[in-house]
Amino acid sequence: MIRISIVNYTNTLPFKWALKHSKLLEKINLQEDIPSICAQKLKFKQVDLALVPVALLAELDTYFIETDFCIGANGKVDSVKLYSNVPLNEIKTVVLDYHSKSSITLTKVLFKFFWKLDVSFLDAKPGFENDIKNTNAAVIIGDRTFTLNGKYKYEYDLANEWKKFTALPFVFAAWVSTEKLNPEFISEFNTVLKFGVDNISKAVDTDYTNKNLSKEQTIEYLTARIDYNLNADKKKALNLFLEYIRKL
C-alpha cells in the first residue's frame, strides 16, 4: 500500500473525490490532514507521497514533485489572507496560522521584499482568530476564512499580493515524495487527479460537505480561485519562492 497524506480542505475536494471513487483506492492508504501535518509526515517518512506546503521543499535534501497538479492560484485565492483592523503600515505584530508553512513563509516574504515593513511575527495559539485588534493582525488559511471574509476592516489576499509582486501565480502545495515512486503508479495517480479536476461540478454534487459555502459557491471557489495545473509559470513561481525563502 502506498501511504498518502492529503490536505483535508475544501480545495482538495476534486482530488479526494477522484481518489475515493477510483480503483487506485485499493492500492493506497489515504490519510487526511492539515497541511502542516502532511509536511511532517512526509519529512519523517511516515507517508510515501503527500500534498505538502511547498515551503517544506527548502528543508528536504531530496524531493520529487510527482504530478502535474497542485493547489495554486493565479491572483485572488480567497482562502489565504492577512486580516487586520489597521492598514499595512500600522501593523506591529502578525500572528501566523499553524496550519501551513507555505502561507506563513509567504507572509514573511511579502513583508520583507514587497511591502518592506518591519513587524514582529508571533506563533498562533488556540483562539487567535478572535484576537485581531488594534495593531495586531493575523494570517488565517483554509476553510476557516469562509466565515471571516468581510469581518475585519482590511483583508490582504496573499496569492493576489504575490501576483502584484512577481506577476506570477503562486503554488501553495504540491504532490511530493522523498524517494522516487513507481512510474506506473504515478501515471495512474496523475490520471485520477486529472479526472477530479476535470469533473469539479460532479465532485461537489457528490461529496459536498462545507456548510459555510453553498454548492454554487464551492464550485465557483474551486474553478475561479483555485488553479490546479502545475504549469510552467507555476514552476517558475515555485522556484522564485524558494529563492526568496533562502534570503529570509
PLY file of the C-alpha trace (Angstrom):
ply
format ascii 1.0
element vertex 248
property float x
property float y
property float z
element edge 247
property int vertex1
property int vertex2
end_header
0.00 0.00 0.00
1.26 3.46 -0.92
0.80 5.76 2.07
-0.61 9.13 1.01
-1.35 12.25 3.04
-3.75 14.80 1.56
-4.90 18.16 2.90
-8.43 17.97 4.32
-9.62 21.35 2.99
-12.37 22.12 0.50
-9.73 22.99 -2.11
-8.66 19.34 -2.33
-12.19 18.06 -2.92
-11.59 17.20 -6.62
-8.53 15.14 -5.68
-10.20 13.35 -2.76
-13.39 12.64 -4.71
-11.49 11.17 -7.66
-9.23 9.03 -5.46
-12.09 7.69 -3.34
-14.05 6.73 -6.45
-11.16 5.09 -8.30
-9.66 1.59 -8.35
-6.48 3.20 -7.05
-8.09 3.28 -3.61
-7.28 -0.44 -3.34
-3.56 0.35 -3.62
-3.28 3.31 -1.28
-3.67 4.23 2.37
-5.24 7.70 2.13
-4.82 9.94 5.18
-6.45 13.37 5.53
-4.52 16.02 7.48
-3.98 19.75 7.84
-1.11 20.99 5.62
1.49 21.17 8.40
0.83 17.55 9.36
1.08 16.46 5.71
4.51 18.08 5.68
5.58 16.47 8.94
4.51 13.01 7.81
6.47 13.30 4.56
9.56 14.79 6.19
9.75 11.96 8.71
8.89 9.29 6.11
5.57 8.38 7.72
4.00 8.53 4.25
5.32 7.90 0.74
3.56 10.74 -1.06
1.94 13.90 0.28
0.28 17.10 -0.82
2.62 19.36 1.12
3.12 23.11 1.58
5.87 23.96 -0.89
7.89 25.83 1.75
8.80 22.37 3.07
10.94 21.79 -0.03
13.57 24.15 1.37
14.03 21.70 4.28
14.37 18.50 2.25
17.69 17.15 1.00
15.99 15.24 -1.81
12.47 15.51 -3.16
10.45 14.70 -6.26
7.43 16.65 -7.47
5.45 13.72 -8.75
2.35 15.03 -10.58
1.09 17.67 -12.99
-1.23 19.06 -10.33
-1.02 21.32 -7.29
-3.01 23.68 -5.11
-2.31 27.04 -6.71
-3.84 30.38 -7.58
-3.38 32.93 -10.32
-4.41 36.03 -8.41
-7.02 36.01 -5.65
-7.43 32.70 -3.81
-9.90 33.92 -1.12
-8.74 31.36 1.46
-5.24 32.57 2.43
-5.45 36.02 3.96
-3.90 38.55 6.26
-6.66 40.11 8.36
-6.25 43.43 10.15
-8.18 46.35 11.58
-5.43 48.79 10.55
-3.67 49.32 7.19
-0.41 47.52 6.44
1.90 50.34 7.52
0.33 50.43 11.00
0.59 46.70 11.72
3.04 45.90 14.53
2.50 42.18 15.16
1.32 39.34 12.92
0.07 36.03 14.33
0.92 33.17 11.98
-1.52 30.33 11.36
-0.03 26.98 12.40
-1.86 25.11 9.62
0.55 25.81 6.75
4.22 26.66 6.43
3.83 27.97 2.86
1.34 30.64 3.84
3.28 31.91 6.83
6.52 31.90 4.84
4.79 33.77 2.00
3.70 36.36 4.59
7.30 36.86 5.70
8.49 37.15 2.09
5.85 39.78 1.29
6.56 41.87 4.38
10.32 41.88 3.77
10.65 42.09 0.00
7.37 43.55 -1.30
5.78 45.69 1.40
9.20 46.39 3.01
7.73 46.66 6.50
9.25 45.53 9.78
6.81 43.64 12.01
7.04 41.03 14.75
5.76 37.55 13.93
4.03 35.51 16.61
3.12 31.83 16.68
-0.61 31.21 16.81
-2.35 29.87 19.89
-5.87 28.42 20.02
-8.46 31.15 19.52
-6.04 33.51 17.78
-8.67 34.18 15.11
-10.56 36.26 17.67
-7.58 38.37 18.72
-7.28 40.57 15.64
-7.45 44.06 17.11
-5.50 47.30 17.41
-2.16 46.80 15.60
-2.25 43.01 15.80
-3.02 41.22 12.53
-3.25 37.52 11.69
-2.71 35.15 8.79
-5.53 32.63 8.51
-5.87 29.96 5.85
-8.21 27.29 4.60
-11.89 26.76 5.20
-11.93 28.94 8.34
-11.60 32.02 6.13
-15.05 31.42 4.64
-16.70 32.80 7.79
-14.15 35.60 8.33
-14.23 37.39 4.98
-15.72 40.83 5.50
-15.35 40.71 9.29
-12.29 42.96 9.55
-11.52 46.39 8.08
-8.59 45.15 6.00
-8.04 41.87 4.16
-4.95 41.12 2.12
-5.25 38.12 -0.18
-1.72 36.70 -0.11
-1.86 34.98 -3.50
-3.03 38.24 -5.06
-0.28 40.20 -3.30
2.29 37.72 -4.63
0.85 38.25 -8.13
1.25 42.04 -7.71
4.82 41.49 -6.52
6.03 39.00 -9.14
3.39 38.95 -11.92
3.30 35.18 -11.39
0.78 32.70 -9.97
1.50 31.02 -6.65
1.82 27.37 -5.66
0.67 26.64 -2.11
1.03 22.86 -2.16
2.38 20.18 -4.49
2.42 16.39 -4.58
5.87 15.44 -3.31
7.79 12.29 -2.40
11.23 11.95 -0.85
12.02 8.79 -2.82
11.17 8.26 -6.47
7.96 6.27 -6.79
6.99 3.67 -9.37
6.35 5.49 -12.69
3.38 3.26 -13.45
1.74 4.15 -10.15
2.43 7.88 -10.65
0.93 7.74 -14.14
-2.23 6.14 -12.77
-2.31 8.58 -9.85
-1.91 11.52 -12.23
-4.78 10.26 -14.39
-7.06 10.05 -11.34
-6.17 13.59 -10.25
-6.90 14.88 -13.75
-10.30 13.20 -13.69
-11.12 15.03 -10.47
-10.00 18.41 -11.78
-11.97 17.86 -14.99
-15.15 16.98 -13.05
-15.33 19.57 -10.27
-19.10 20.08 -10.50
-19.70 16.36 -10.20
-17.30 16.11 -7.28
-19.10 18.91 -5.43
-22.50 17.45 -6.22
-21.42 14.06 -4.85
-19.22 14.92 -1.87
-20.19 18.46 -0.86
-19.68 18.88 2.90
-18.82 22.52 3.65
-21.74 24.14 5.47
-20.27 27.65 5.11
-20.50 27.63 1.32
-23.35 26.65 -0.96
-22.70 24.15 -3.71
-22.67 27.02 -6.21
-20.16 28.99 -4.12
-18.00 25.90 -3.70
-17.91 25.29 -7.45
-17.03 28.95 -8.04
-14.25 28.78 -5.45
-12.77 25.60 -6.93
-12.96 26.78 -10.53
-12.37 30.55 -10.32
-9.98 30.77 -7.36
-8.05 27.50 -7.15
-5.81 26.71 -10.12
-4.79 23.06 -10.10
-2.46 22.76 -13.08
1.24 22.78 -12.27
2.26 24.52 -15.47
5.47 26.30 -16.48
4.52 29.61 -14.86
3.73 27.92 -11.56
7.03 26.03 -11.62
8.80 29.34 -12.27
6.90 30.90 -9.35
7.76 27.96 -7.10
11.47 28.27 -7.85
11.31 32.03 -7.24
9.55 31.48 -3.91
12.26 29.03 -2.84
14.89 31.66 -3.75
13.17 34.20 -1.52
12.99 31.67 1.32
16.78 31.32 1.17
17.08 35.11 1.51
14.87 35.41 4.60
0 1
1 2
2 3
3 4
4 5
5 6
6 7
7 8
8 9
9 10
10 11
11 12
12 13
13 14
14 15
15 16
16 17
17 18
18 19
19 20
20 21
21 22
22 23
23 24
24 25
25 26
26 27
27 28
28 29
29 30
30 31
31 32
32 33
33 34
34 35
35 36
36 37
37 38
38 39
39 40
40 41
41 42
42 43
43 44
44 45
45 46
46 47
47 48
48 49
49 50
50 51
51 52
52 53
53 54
54 55
55 56
56 57
57 58
58 59
59 60
60 61
61 62
62 63
63 64
64 65
65 66
66 67
67 68
68 69
69 70
70 71
71 72
72 73
73 74
74 75
75 76
76 77
77 78
78 79
79 80
80 81
81 82
82 83
83 84
84 85
85 86
86 87
87 88
88 89
89 90
90 91
91 92
92 93
93 94
94 95
95 96
96 97
97 98
98 99
99 100
100 101
101 102
102 103
103 104
104 105
105 106
106 107
107 108
108 109
109 110
110 111
111 112
112 113
113 114
114 115
115 116
116 117
117 118
118 119
119 120
120 121
121 122
122 123
123 124
124 125
125 126
126 127
127 128
128 129
129 130
130 131
131 132
132 133
133 134
134 135
135 136
136 137
137 138
138 139
139 140
140 141
141 142
142 143
143 144
144 145
145 146
146 147
147 148
148 149
149 150
150 151
151 152
152 153
153 154
154 155
155 156
156 157
157 158
158 159
159 160
160 161
161 162
162 163
163 164
164 165
165 166
166 167
167 168
168 169
169 170
170 171
171 172
172 173
173 174
174 175
175 176
176 177
177 178
178 179
179 180
180 181
181 182
182 183
183 184
184 185
185 186
186 187
187 188
188 189
189 190
190 191
191 192
192 193
193 194
194 195
195 196
196 197
197 198
198 199
199 200
200 201
201 202
202 203
203 204
204 205
205 206
206 207
207 208
208 209
209 210
210 211
211 212
212 213
213 214
214 215
215 216
216 217
217 218
218 219
219 220
220 221
221 222
222 223
223 224
224 225
225 226
226 227
227 228
228 229
229 230
230 231
231 232
232 233
233 234
234 235
235 236
236 237
237 238
238 239
239 240
240 241
241 242
242 243
243 244
244 245
245 246
246 247
